[in-house]
Amino acid sequence: MKFFFNQLNIEEQLIISNEIIKIFKESPLFLPKTPRFNRPFKILITNAGKWGWKSDINGYGYVTKHPITKKKWPVIPKFFLEIWKCYCRDYSLPNSCLINLYKYPSSSLGLHQDKDENNFNNPVLSISLGSIGVFKYGKDKNNLRKVYLESGSIVVMDGDSRLDYHGIEKIIKIKKNILNEMKEKFPLDCRINITLRIYEPRID
Ligand SMILES: O=C(O)CCC(=O)C(=O)O
């Protein structure tokens, strides 16, 4: 796991926030639910790119259309691709961009591995914006480390860390949340995480 803390400056974070507002308009946030038991996640999500991730009673994985609007996901903003090129320069461009909204201090994301992409030689890159995410990670579920992901931080999971367990324990409110400055476009004191991935559909 590679952490690049506080990499993006305020101007860059504002560009990203504006791109997210545009994505939300085309591709509204939705509440994912667990397969089988239909339990709601503690975050809202949406996507950009050819492939978007969803989870509902029928299963989870990558799909080309928004589960509610049934429209294709919007394209991944160029600026996001530029960030990918800086940190993952040896790889092809991502075709999936998942956006998570953590609305409350109690919003969280359970410990998991990113295993739906089929080719784990490709990295996963995530960008944090807004409130702090308390991020737990490790190879062994019983021996986890904890870091605080502040706004503008980037995480890359590649190589040996590509299949590490990870999750968000909780959200910590900060004094100056960049997302609060966006004219009420985001819930107060929220956190946003953007994850860029390369999904390779299975050819059966
Ligand atoms: O919010 C984060 O920092 C982690 C997001 C994540 O692990 C995921 O969406 O799979």
The ligand as a MOL file (V3000), in Angstrom:
LIG
                    3D

  0  0  0     0  0            999 V3000
M  V30 BEGIN CTAB
M  V30 COUNTS 10 9 0 0 0
M  V30 BEGIN ATOM
M  V30 1 O -12.9730 5.4380 1.0030 0
M  V30 2 C -11.8670 4.9150 0.9180 0
M  V30 3 O -10.8170 5.5060 1.1850 0
M  V30 4 C -11.7540 3.4730 0.4850 0
M  V30 5 C -12.7310 3.1050 -0.5870 0
M  V30 6 C -12.7090 1.6610 -0.9280 0
M  V30 7 O -11.9810 0.8810 -0.3710 0
M  V30 8 C -13.6270 1.1370 -1.9350 0
M  V30 9 O -14.4960 1.8510 -2.4380 0
M  V30 10 O -13.4950 -0.0720 -2.2780 0
M  V30 END ATOM
M  V30 BEGIN BOND
M  V30 1 2 1 2
M  V30 2 1 2 3
M  V30 3 1 2 4
M  V30 4 1 4 5
M  V30 5 1 5 6
M  V30 6 2 6 7
M  V30 7 1 6 8
M  V30 8 2 8 9
M  V30 9 1 8 10
M  V30 END BOND
M  V30 END CTAB
M  END
